[in-house]
Amino acid sequence: MTEKRQRVRAWVGIALIVLLAGQAAAMAAAFQQPPPAQQEFVPVSELPQAEQLPAAPLVIAAYAFVWVALLAYLWSVRRRLDKVERELADVARKMSAAERRS
């Protein structure tokens, strides 16, 4: 076997070992035990600040997003409708002009 082939095989072997080590680490992390479940009710006011999620800003943001999306859609429909109305007026004008000529 040539020296070049030996180097390629060595690099492939190293890459395979690194890949398998990464897979083993991922499998070990996947099989770790989850933290114990909470045994009783804890009011939101007693939760640590890091675990509290204020709902009001999220609700306001969701409503604002829906309204903006609705207004953008309605504006788009109105714009397209105006274009169709202009095209229909052009067609009607061209048809009346063609009828007058014949």
N, C-alpha and C positions, 0 to 999 in steps of 0.2 A: 504494500500500500504506500502511496506517495505521502510525502510530508504535508502537502496541501490538504489531502483528504483527511489526514489525522487531525489537523487543526480544525477543519470544518466539523468533524465528528465531535471534537472536544467542545467546540462552541455550542453545537446542538445539544450535547449532554448537559452543559452548564445551563442553557436556556430551559431545558426540560426540568432540571432540578429546581431552578428558581420558580418556574411555573407551578410545580407540584408543591413547593413550600408555601407559595401564596394560596393555593387551594386548601392546603391543610390548615393554614391560619384562618381562612374564611370559614371552613367547616367547624373549627374549634369555637369561633365566635358565634356561629349559628346555634351551637348546642349548649351555650351557657344558659344557666337558669335565669329566668326573668326575676325582677325584684318581687318580694312577697306582696300579695294582694292586700288592699286596704280592708280592714275588718269591720269598720263602722263608718257611719256617715260623718263627714266633716263639712261644716258650713263653708261657703265660699269666703266669708269674711275671715276665717281662720287659716285659709290656705296661704302659703308663702307668696310673696309678691311675684315671683318668677312664674308661678302656676296660674295666676289670675289673668283672664283675658277680657278686657273691657268690650262689651258688645255694642254699645252705642256708636262708636266710630265706624265699626264694621257694617252695621245696619244702615247708617247714613250713607256710607260709601256705596253700598249695594243699591240703595234706592236712587242715588245720584247717577250711578252707572246705567241703570235701567232707563231712567228718564232721558239721559243724554242719548242712549242708543235708540230709544223710541223717536225722539225728535229728529235725529239724524236720518232714520228710516223714513219718517214722514216727509222730511225735506227732499230726500232722494226720490220718493214716489211722486211728489208734486212737480219736481223738475222734469222727470220723465213724462209725466202726464202733459205738462205744457209743451214739450217737444212733440208729442203725438198729436196734440191739438193743432199746432202750427203745421205739421205735415198734412193733416187732414184738410186744413183750410187751403193749403197749396194745391192739393189734389182736387178739391172742389172747384177752386178758381181755374185750374187748368182744364177740368172737364167742362165747365161752363164756357170757357173760351173756345174749346174744340167744338162744342155744340153750336155756338154762334157762327163759326166758320162753315159748318156743313149745312 
